[in-house]
Amino acid sequence: MRRQIVLLRRAKQIFQTEGLVALLRRGFAFRATYYLYEHSPSERLKGRTEADFMPKIQGLTFEIVSTNQEADELAAEGLEFRSQDGIDRERLDRGAVAFCAFVEKELAHIGWVAMTEEAKKMVDSLPYKVDFADNEVCMGGVWTNPKYRRMGLLAYTDFKEHQFLKERGIVKSRASIVATNIASQRGVAKFGAKMYAEAHYSRVLWWKSWKEKPLA
Ligand SMILES: CC(C)(COP(=O)(O)OP(=O)(O)OC[C@H]1O[C@@H](n2cnc3c(N)ncnc32)[C@H](O)[C@@H]1OP(=O)(O)O)[C@@H](O)C(=O)NCCC(=O)NCCS
């Protein structure tokens, strides 16, 4: 049932942003290439400190949100946490953790980490393998408010996420990025993440295919 709600919200978002034809086309068939990345928290933090990534933005604060109670408390303080597509409550319920940057009360950046298989379904539903039992996690749901893009918020939050993960004994973070998203590809490459596979995803009505090709 929750999955259907998420799909309906996603359909509404496509309809509002791209129109009816795009929605019908996506509902019938979808094809995309993704690159899969992995990163080790120890490598990410090596020789670097938080100060190296601190964005020069007035009124910036940072919050890690793990429960809906914490999200409600932020909302009660007037901080705008709830995301546009409204799936954040579901994500927190399923154990995902949100890393948020605020400028005054406004959400400037958000990124999600799934610490369990259950949370992964809500953070990145693409079927690449994440070995949660072997201290791996995955990341997704990354968004910087257009007003604050190119000011270092992704770089800072990514650093804070890996700091959090290292403290919890996590040895690998994984993420998928659609091949057309050049900004994200450049960002993660700059942070030192390794591109380990290219994946092709196709869907026609209920038929789905996912093929991964490891990269040397
Ligand atoms: C991708 C996105 C999260 C980047 O966030 P950001 O806070 O602007 O990123 P940062 O300022 O920390 O940039 C970090 C690095 O990423 C790369 N980068 C970011 N935006 C870029 C752009 N528009 N073009 C090229 N490279 C870009 C650069 O290497 C940059 O380092 P530099 O500025 O020193 O050159 C943001 O553009 C966004 O929200 N896009 C829409 C949603 C999205 O694509 N989410 C990611 C899904 S995987």
The ligand as an ORCA input file, in Angstrom:
! r2SCAN-3c Opt
* xyz 0 1
  C      23.393     17.731     -7.917
  C      23.132     18.705     -6.767
  C      22.658     17.915     -5.534
  C      24.467     19.418     -6.441
  O      24.322     20.112     -5.224
  P      25.182     21.404     -4.841
  O      24.927     21.676     -3.389
  O      24.934     22.493     -5.794
  O      26.680     20.853     -5.033
  P      28.029     21.515     -4.512
  O      27.974     22.997     -4.589
  O      28.413     20.915     -3.197
  O      29.060     21.007     -5.622
  C      29.966     19.952     -5.393
  C      30.601     19.562     -6.725
  O      29.625     18.931     -7.565
  C      29.847     19.297     -8.933
  N      28.715     20.077     -9.422
  C      27.660     20.556     -8.712
  N      26.788     21.182     -9.513
  C      27.304     21.122    -10.770
  C      26.869     21.587    -12.026
  N      25.717     22.250    -12.166
  N      27.621     21.311    -13.109
  C      28.781     20.619    -12.993
  N      29.262     20.164    -11.817
  C      28.532     20.413    -10.708
  C      31.127     20.128     -8.933
  O      32.219     19.241     -9.051
  C      31.089     20.736     -7.558
  O      32.360     21.148     -7.097
  P      32.887     22.642     -7.520
  O      31.748     23.600     -7.339
  O      34.020     22.877     -6.572
  O      33.320     22.523     -8.942
  C      22.098     19.795     -7.146
  O      22.464     20.364     -8.408
  C      20.661     19.273     -7.250
  O      19.940     19.271     -6.245
  N      20.236     18.833     -8.436
  C      18.860     18.324     -8.646
  C      18.589     17.023     -7.915
  C      19.654     15.987     -8.209
  O      20.180     15.874     -9.311
  N      19.954     15.192     -7.180
  C      20.963     14.152     -7.253
  C      20.377     12.860     -7.694
  S      21.657     11.592     -7.743
*
